[in-house]
Amino acid sequence: MSGAVLPSPAARAPRRLGHAGFWLASAAVAALLILALRGLGSEYAYFAATFVLQYVVLATAWNILGGYAGYVNFGAAAFFAAGAYATVAAGKAMGLGLLPCIGIAALVGGALGFGTGVLTLRLRGAYFAIATLCLSVVLQTIVVNWSYVGGSRGAYVIRPREVPFGFESYGGYLCAVVVVLAAASVALARQIETSKLGLGLAALRDDEAAAEASGVPTLRLKLVATSISGAMMAVAGAPLPFLGSYIEPNSAFGLSYAVNAIAMPLIGGTASWAGPVIGAVLLATLQQVATVTISSAANLMIVGVVLVVFVCAAPHGIIGLFRRRG
Amino acid sequence: MDPDLALLLNGIVSGLLLGGLYAAAAAGLSVSFGMLDIVNIAHPAFMVLGALVVALLWAATGLDPLLLSILLAPAFWAAGAGLYVVYHHFFERRGDEAIQGLAFFFGVMFIIEVGLVLAVGPEQHFADAAYASTTWRLGEIDLPLRMLVPAVVALAAIGGLALFLRRTFTGRAIAAVAQDREALRLLAIDPVRIKRLAFGISIAFAGLAGGALVVVQPVDAWSGHVFIGRVFAIVIMGGLSSLGGCVLAALAFGVLENVTASFFGPSWSPAVAFGCLLLVLAVRPQGLFGRVA
């Protein structure tokens, strides 16, 4: 894992943006993207962009724990679905709109991530991965048996009739919200990566015992990482009920979210914020194209094959390919 | 007899039978995950592959499904050995098996499942053994042969595996590679060859478990998912590399799940069993029957 993926700080220092600069830059990119999508103005463009960008958020969130800290989370779907169901429950109980629901989803996901962290702190590697898989099953069982949010029948979420902020359709508004979420999560991931937290996580990824011995508070860092990662994954799932107007446990907890959340950062490269973005845009676009032109079974096949080929042939992802040659 | 007591007894007995099936599914993983330290997430997918191949062959030939799965075992062994060669070449040799290897098996699982959907379709397949509709009755307790025969065959196969691991030279080398592969080199045994052999055995057991599964219930391409958590749970609860612990954990797991299903409804049974696993992981990570490393 180490070596090729950790460039020396001195080599990159001259063209490195500050945190504020990067946040501004991602805000600018988000604004441009929203304008460009408005220019296209087609409902399908909005839907496809939302689909791709929710994966950008999910992959970036997974990478904070999986890439920076080296803890593989197989329960991405659980956090994603927790966010989606937080929207359903909060919307039904209090009649809240999308934005407050996203906030609630972040709280739920953060709490869930914190709980998972507390429960599984002593586990490493494969054990952590399996514990998260179990968490996913437990959560799905609870949702299936929770009739308030529809149980196994699923729940319908009606898009509000009035569209806020002068967007011409609710799809456009939803898409703009997800664009902002994606930009914010990428900027947050980059901030974590270049801060002391990121350095600590990288240290415990490479050798947890050595990091602990040299004074890195591994326990606290892991808890912070699981909480942030969980909150962001839940945020990625929060708009899902509005996107399809319908949600049911089997698809919300579907393994395709878990496999995508893992495949995208690994294909892009796990050591930097750009990896999950590249992987998510590439893979999600490919899937969207395959769904439209071939079939939905084929699009999962593509993910599997691409994942296997990449982990075999390019263990450090697309970014690793360029770094080694450059 | 008190109906509640009868229900409980029946739940326990059929839970034990179900546990036999789980033991078959988990035994192979106990070899690959427990002994070889290969986190083969795709194990249940191989089981489903076995189940569907058996179902197709049964439809074509009419032979007994369990017999077919035993006949298929060499083919599964070869597939497993081949997979290990790839895994070793790309991951183990380079030393980054942790995340990359997990992702590799995750991808393999997806390819198997989607490949099955594309090849045989998404519908359920089944194979009816000659004894499938017979049920023995002992007083109030039912013993359906559909469950009993696969469980007995599975336990016999696991017994054979345990004997092989304890009595033969190769078997002991497999147990040794789990403990210290460098020491094995000093004895002039090639650890890679031993691991290839052992991984083949684990996949062969997955195929066998598939044959047992298709006798018990109809199987579709995605049936493996519910087993991923279960088999890993069983292997961890059993203390990783101990086959005896694995069988005990499987039986306990089957009983727990079945009793919950009988009294609270089947939709709750996964949560109880997995809750137990989460507890075991949090409180006693070395497993119920494992020793402290």
Interface residues (C-beta under 8 A of the other chain):
Chain A: M1 G66 G70 V72 F74 L119 T120 R122 L123 G125 A126 Y127 A129 I130 A131 L133 C134 L135 V137 V138 Q140 T141 I142 V144 N145 S152 L255 V259 I262 A263 L266 T270 A297 A298 L300 M301 V303 G304 V305 L307 V308 V311 C312 P315
Chain B: F33 V39 V86 F90 F91 R94 D96 A98 I99 Q100 L102 A103 F104 F106 G107 V108 M109 F110 I111 V114 G115 V117 L118 P122 H225 I228 G229 F232 A233 I236 S267 W268 P270 A271 F274 G275 L277 L278 L281 A282 P285
